[in-house]
Amino acid sequence: MFEGPAWLVSQFYALTHNYAVAIALVAFTVMVLVTPLTLKSTKGMLEMQRLQPEMKKLQAEYKNDRQKLNEEMMKLYQEHKVNPLASCLPLLLQMPIFFIMYRVLHGLSRAAFFADEAACKASEFCTTNSIPIGKAVFNPDHISKTSELYRSLVPKGGKNEMLSFGLDLAKSPAHFISSSFGKGMIYAALVVVLGVLYFVQQKMVASRAAVSPTMSAGQAKLMQYLPVVFAVFQIFFLTGLVIYYITQALFRIGQNVYITKRFYGGEESLGHQAHAAGERAREEAKKSGGAAAVTGGGMFAQAKRDAQAKREAL
């Protein structure tokens, strides 16, 4: 699981001989690979919103017959070739990708420490690389010992810094803030940059997406600021991971520009049709009074109901 991404880091390092650039190129590659899924997810989400008026009618018509409602909803999805869970996939992928990159970067900066001569002599790693006694040095995991990346991290005498542009990517911003306020502010600035990029990214999404009938205004606000909170927590993770997420955030901003042009460019665009349908659904919900109870709970609750409907209809 971790060898593949680590191999990719080592390949980009062999091309650039720069740790930060190699990590950024991995982030760029991941985003390029995930982009088709993101575009499909965005389209699916808008198509689902465009179906809201018809979904509301079905919910009102079959409010006392759950099984029939599920059957009719599945027919509606199949007729319009819509997957109700497609919009959740990019969100579900974020945590595994974060975990993998976390483990890869921690693996690259894995430390070895030999307290005395006996411990060193018992280790081929210590004797081969002339590791000093009592000094913690890198003993990278997940990469080939013949790769340029491995050799750069394990020179004769060992090494315990992963320097790039004057920054040690193997330690967290919190580590430097606690040890040296002046130097720590440089690392803290990276976290601030990440937070700003996330905020800009979410503002771009909010500017084009009206609050749908399945998401309250409060939930939309929470989704806007949640990534910024995530950025703040990066102060406790390796600086290399912050570089990774800064690259991804920059890519997503460009991606959002493209999505806006593709799906919201003109009155007849899918985005505008979806917004108009969402407005009609909200008006119908206000008139009926009871529709809110049927569709309440936010977008995650809606996804759960759609998944249940899909299972029950099979």
C-alpha positions as CSV (number, residue, x, y, z in Angstrom):
1,M,0.0,0.0,0.0
2,F,2.8,2.5,0.9
3,E,5.5,1.2,-1.4
4,G,3.8,2.6,-4.5
5,P,3.4,6.2,-3.4
6,A,6.9,6.1,-1.8
7,W,8.3,4.8,-5.1
8,L,6.6,7.8,-6.8
9,V,8.3,10.2,-4.4
10,S,11.7,8.5,-5.1
11,Q,11.2,8.7,-8.9
12,F,10.4,12.4,-8.7
13,Y,13.3,13.0,-6.4
14,A,15.6,11.3,-8.9
15,L,14.4,13.8,-11.5
16,T,14.5,17.0,-9.4
17,H,16.9,16.2,-6.5
18,N,14.6,18.3,-4.3
19,Y,12.4,16.8,-1.5
20,A,9.7,19.5,-1.6
21,V,9.4,19.5,-5.4
22,A,9.2,15.7,-5.4
23,I,6.4,15.8,-2.8
24,A,4.6,18.5,-4.7
25,L,4.8,16.5,-8.0
26,V,3.3,13.5,-6.2
27,A,0.4,15.7,-5.0
28,F,0.0,17.0,-8.6
29,T,-0.1,13.5,-10.0
30,V,-2.7,12.3,-7.5
31,M,-4.9,15.3,-8.3
32,V,-4.6,14.7,-12.0
33,L,-5.7,11.1,-11.5
34,V,-8.6,12.0,-9.2
35,T,-9.8,14.9,-11.4
36,P,-12.1,12.7,-13.7
37,L,-13.8,11.3,-10.6
38,T,-14.2,14.9,-9.3
39,L,-15.8,16.1,-12.5
40,K,-18.1,13.1,-12.6
41,S,-19.0,13.7,-9.0
42,T,-19.8,17.4,-9.6
43,K,-21.9,16.5,-12.6
44,G,-23.7,13.8,-10.6
45,M,-24.4,16.2,-7.7
46,L,-25.9,18.8,-10.1
47,E,-28.0,16.2,-11.8
48,M,-29.3,15.0,-8.4
49,Q,-30.2,18.6,-7.5
50,R,-31.9,19.0,-10.9
51,L,-34.1,16.1,-10.0
52,Q,-35.2,17.6,-6.6
53,P,-38.7,18.7,-7.8
54,E,-39.5,15.2,-9.1
55,M,-38.1,13.6,-6.0
56,K,-40.3,15.9,-3.8
57,K,-43.3,14.8,-5.8
58,L,-42.5,11.2,-5.3
59,Q,-41.9,11.7,-1.6
60,A,-45.3,13.4,-1.2
61,E,-47.1,10.8,-3.3
62,Y,-45.7,7.8,-1.5
63,K,-45.0,9.2,2.0
64,N,-47.0,6.4,3.6
65,D,-45.4,3.6,1.4
66,R,-41.6,3.4,2.0
67,Q,-41.1,0.4,-0.3
68,K,-42.9,2.0,-3.2
69,L,-41.1,5.2,-2.7
70,N,-37.8,3.5,-2.8
71,E,-38.8,1.7,-6.0
72,E,-39.9,4.9,-7.7
73,M,-36.8,6.7,-6.6
74,M,-34.6,4.0,-8.1
75,K,-36.6,4.2,-11.4
76,L,-36.1,7.9,-11.4
77,Y,-32.3,7.5,-10.9
78,Q,-32.1,4.8,-13.6
79,E,-34.2,6.8,-16.0
80,H,-31.9,9.8,-15.7
81,K,-28.7,7.7,-15.3
82,V,-27.9,9.3,-12.0
83,N,-25.8,7.6,-9.2
84,P,-27.0,9.1,-5.8
85,L,-23.7,8.2,-4.1
86,A,-21.4,9.5,-6.8
87,S,-21.0,12.9,-5.2
88,C,-19.6,11.3,-2.0
89,L,-16.7,9.4,-3.6
90,P,-14.1,12.2,-3.7
91,L,-14.9,13.0,0.0
92,L,-14.5,9.4,1.0
93,L,-11.2,9.2,-0.8
94,Q,-9.6,12.1,1.1
95,M,-9.1,10.2,4.4
96,P,-7.3,7.1,2.8
97,I,-5.1,9.4,0.7
98,F,-4.2,11.4,3.8
99,F,-3.4,8.3,5.8
100,I,-1.2,6.9,3.0
101,M,0.8,10.1,2.5
102,Y,1.1,10.5,6.3
103,R,2.6,7.0,6.6
104,V,4.8,7.4,3.5
105,L,6.4,10.7,4.8
106,H,6.8,9.3,8.3
107,G,8.4,6.2,6.7
108,L,10.9,8.3,4.8
109,S,11.9,10.1,8.0
110,R,11.8,7.0,10.2
111,A,14.6,7.3,12.8
112,A,17.2,4.8,14.0
113,F,19.2,5.3,17.3
114,F,22.1,3.3,18.6
115,A,22.9,3.8,22.3
116,D,26.2,2.0,22.4
117,E,28.8,0.1,20.3
118,A,27.2,-3.3,21.0
119,A,23.9,-2.2,19.5
120,C,25.7,-0.7,16.5
121,K,27.7,-3.8,15.8
122,A,24.6,-5.9,15.9
123,S,23.0,-3.8,13.2
124,E,24.1,-4.0,9.6
125,F,22.5,-0.6,9.0
126,C,24.7,1.0,11.6
127,T,28.0,-0.6,10.6
128,T,27.4,-0.2,6.8
129,N,26.6,3.5,7.1
130,S,29.0,4.4,9.9
131,I,26.2,5.7,12.1
132,P,27.5,7.7,15.2
133,I,26.6,6.3,18.6
134,G,23.9,8.3,20.4
135,K,22.6,10.1,17.3
136,A,19.2,9.7,15.8
137,V,19.4,9.4,12.1
138,F,17.1,8.5,9.2
139,N,16.4,4.9,8.4
140,P,13.9,5.2,5.6
141,D,11.1,2.7,5.1
142,H,9.0,1.8,2.0
143,I,11.7,2.7,-0.6
144,S,14.5,0.8,-2.3
145,K,18.0,1.1,-0.7
146,T,19.4,1.6,-4.2
147,S,17.3,4.6,-5.0
148,E,18.8,8.1,-5.0
149,L,16.2,9.2,-2.4
150,Y,17.4,6.5,0.0
151,R,21.1,7.4,-0.6
152,S,20.4,11.1,0.0
153,L,18.7,10.3,3.3
154,V,21.3,7.8,4.5
155,P,24.8,9.2,3.7
156,K,27.9,8.0,5.5
157,G,27.5,9.2,9.1
158,G,23.8,9.4,8.8
159,K,21.4,12.3,8.5
160,N,18.4,13.7,10.5
161,E,17.2,16.6,8.3
162,M,15.2,16.6,5.1
163,L,16.1,20.1,3.9
164,S,14.4,21.8,1.0
165,F,14.5,25.5,0.4
166,G,15.9,25.8,3.9
167,L,12.9,24.0,5.4
168,D,13.2,20.7,7.3
169,L,10.3,18.6,5.9
170,A,10.8,15.8,8.3
171,K,9.6,17.8,11.3
172,S,6.3,19.6,12.2
173,P,5.8,23.3,12.3
174,A,4.9,22.8,16.0
175,H,8.3,21.4,16.6
176,F,10.1,24.6,15.4
177,I,7.5,27.0,17.0
178,S,8.3,25.4,20.4
179,S,12.0,25.4,19.9
180,S,12.7,28.6,18.1
181,F,9.9,31.3,17.8
182,G,11.6,33.2,14.9
183,K,12.3,30.1,12.8
184,G,9.0,28.6,13.8
185,M,7.1,31.6,12.3
186,I,8.4,30.6,8.9
187,Y,6.8,27.1,9.3
188,A,3.7,28.6,10.8
189,A,3.4,30.8,7.7
190,L,3.1,27.7,5.6
191,V,0.1,26.6,7.6
192,V,-1.4,30.1,7.3
193,V,-0.9,29.9,3.5
194,L,-2.7,26.5,3.5
195,G,-5.6,27.9,5.5
196,V,-5.9,30.9,3.1
197,L,-5.9,28.6,0.1
198,Y,-8.5,26.4,1.6
199,F,-10.7,29.4,2.4
200,V,-10.4,30.7,-1.1
201,Q,-11.2,27.3,-2.5
202,Q,-14.4,27.0,-0.4
203,K,-15.4,30.5,-1.2
204,M,-15.2,29.6,-4.9
205,V,-17.5,26.6,-4.3
206,A,-19.9,28.7,-2.1
207,S,-20.1,31.4,-4.8
208,R,-21.5,29.1,-7.4
209,A,-23.5,26.6,-5.3
210,A,-26.8,27.7,-3.8
211,V,-27.8,25.9,-0.6
212,S,-29.6,22.8,-1.8
213,P,-32.8,21.4,-0.2
214,T,-30.7,18.7,1.4
215,M,-28.3,21.0,3.1
216,S,-29.2,23.7,5.6
217,A,-27.5,27.1,5.6
218,G,-25.7,26.2,8.9
219,Q,-24.4,23.0,7.3
220,A,-23.2,24.9,4.3
221,K,-21.3,27.3,6.6
222,L,-19.7,24.4,8.4
223,M,-18.5,22.9,5.2
224,Q,-17.0,26.2,4.2
225,Y,-14.8,26.5,7.4
226,L,-14.1,22.9,8.1
227,P,-11.2,22.7,5.6
228,V,-9.6,25.8,7.3
229,V,-9.8,24.0,10.7
230,F,-8.2,21.0,9.0
231,A,-5.4,23.3,7.8
232,V,-4.8,24.6,11.3
233,F,-4.3,21.0,12.6
234,Q,-1.5,20.6,10.0
235,I,0.7,22.5,12.4
236,F,1.2,19.2,14.2
237,F,2.1,17.1,11.1
238,L,5.3,16.9,9.1
239,T,6.1,20.0,7.1
240,G,6.4,17.7,4.0
241,L,2.7,16.9,4.4
242,V,1.9,20.7,4.5
243,I,3.7,21.1,1.2
244,Y,1.7,18.2,-0.2
245,Y,-1.6,19.9,0.8
246,I,-0.6,23.3,-0.4
247,T,0.1,21.8,-3.8
248,Q,-3.3,20.1,-3.8
249,A,-5.1,23.3,-2.7
250,L,-3.5,25.3,-5.6
251,F,-4.6,22.6,-8.0
252,R,-8.1,22.6,-6.6
253,I,-8.4,26.3,-7.1
254,G,-7.5,25.9,-10.7
255,Q,-9.9,22.9,-10.9
256,N,-12.7,25.0,-9.5
257,V,-12.2,27.7,-12.1
258,Y,-12.5,25.0,-14.8
259,I,-15.6,23.5,-13.1
260,T,-17.3,26.9,-12.9
261,K,-16.7,27.5,-16.6
262,R,-17.8,24.0,-17.6
263,F,-20.9,23.5,-15.5
264,Y,-22.0,27.1,-14.8
265,G,-21.1,28.9,-18.0
266,G,-24.5,30.2,-19.3
267,E,-28.1,30.2,-18.4
268,E,-28.7,26.8,-20.0
269,S,-25.8,25.2,-18.2
270,L,-26.3,22.2,-15.9
271,G,-25.4,24.3,-12.8
272,H,-28.0,26.9,-13.5
273,Q,-30.7,24.3,-14.2
274,A,-29.8,22.6,-11.0
275,H,-30.1,25.9,-9.0
276,A,-33.4,26.6,-10.6
277,A,-34.7,23.1,-9.7
278,G,-33.4,23.5,-6.2
279,E,-35.3,26.8,-5.8
280,R,-38.5,25.2,-7.1
281,A,-38.0,22.3,-4.7
282,R,-37.6,24.7,-1.8
283,E,-40.7,26.6,-2.7
284,E,-42.7,23.4,-2.9
285,A,-41.3,22.3,0.5
286,K,-42.4,25.6,2.0
287,K,-45.9,25.2,0.6
288,S,-46.3,21.6,1.6
289,G,-44.9,22.2,5.1
290,G,-44.2,18.5,5.7
291,A,-41.5,18.0,3.1
292,A,-38.8,19.2,5.4
293,A,-39.4,16.3,7.6
294,V,-39.1,13.9,4.7
295,T,-35.8,15.3,3.5
296,G,-34.2,16.7,6.7
297,G,-30.8,15.7,8.1
298,G,-28.4,17.3,5.6
299,M,-26.6,15.9,2.5
300,F,-25.1,12.9,4.4
301,A,-28.5,11.8,5.6
302,Q,-29.8,12.2,2.1
303,A,-26.9,10.0,0.8
304,K,-27.8,7.4,3.5
305,R,-31.4,7.4,2.5
306,D,-30.4,7.0,-1.2
307,A,-28.1,4.1,-0.3
308,Q,-30.9,2.4,1.7
309,A,-33.3,2.9,-1.2
310,K,-30.9,1.3,-3.6
311,R,-30.4,-1.7,-1.3
312,E,-34.1,-2.2,-0.7
313,A,-34.9,-1.9,-4.5
314,L,-32.5,-4.7,-5.4
